Amino acid sequence: MTAEHSTTRTISPGVFLSPNDETALAGEDRLAIHELIARNYLVEDTRAESHLASIVTEDFRQEHAIFGATEGRDGLAALLRDNPALFDGIRHQAVNITAIGTGPDTAEAIHYIIVMQVHAIDAEPVASLPRPIGHGVVRDQLVRQNGRWLIHRRVYDQMSVADDLLPEGQHQAAARRVTPDWES
C-alpha cells in the first residue's frame, strides 16, 4: 500500500463514470450491492462481529489510507473489537454508491464515506455534536458466493480524518491516497 498526498480533485476510475454494456449489472444485483454496503456500516457501527460472515469473504482484505491493512474476517472482527474510538458514538454513511460488473460473479463498487461523531465517548464532548470527523472514497471488489454478494476487498482511499482522532503522533496536512493494486 502506498499513500501519498492527493489533490483536492476526487479521483475515480472512468468506468464508474461512464459504464458500458459490458459492465452493466442487473437491477437486483445493483440493489443487493447497495444493501450490502449499507449493511456493512451498520454491522461496523454496532460492532456486531457475528454478522461479518454475511458481509465479507473469509479471505477479506481491507486497506485504509490512514489506519493500515486488515486481513481476513477475523482481522476485521479484531479491528471492530479492539478499537472502540473508531466505532463508539460514530456513524459511517455511504453515499453516491455505484457498481459495475467485472464478471459473471464479480463486481466492483465505489462510494463516498462520510463519518459523523454523534455521541461523546468521554464525559465531556470535544466539540459540538454531531460533527463530521472524516470522509473519503471507498472502493470494493465484490464476489457472489452461494447466491449472495460479499465484499472481498475494500480500499479506503482519499481519506481525511479529524486530527484529534488520528493515532498518537500522526497528523495530516491533506487527504491521503491509496492506489489499489487492481483497476477496472
Salt bridges, closest charged atoms under 4 A:
ASP29 OD1 - ARG144 NH1 2.74
ASP45 OD1 - HIS92 ND1 2.44
GLU49 OE1 - ARG81 NH1 2.72
GLU58 OE1 - ARG73 NH1 2.88
ASP59 OD1 - HIS152 ND1 3.38
GLU63 OE2 - ARG61 NE 3.42
GLU63 OE2 - ARG153 NH2 2.00
GLU71 OE2 - ARG61 NH1 1.87
ASP82 OD1 - ARG81 NE 3.81
ASP88 OD1 - ARG47 NH2 3.18
ASP105 OD1 - ARG144 NE 2.85
GLU108 OE1 - ARG139 NH2 3.50
ASP140 OD1 - ARG154 NE 2.61
ASP157 OD2 - ARG177 NH1 2.31
ASP164 OD2 - ARG131 NH2 2.79
ASP181 OD1 - ARG153 NH1 2.80
GLU183 OE1 - ARG139 NH1 3.49
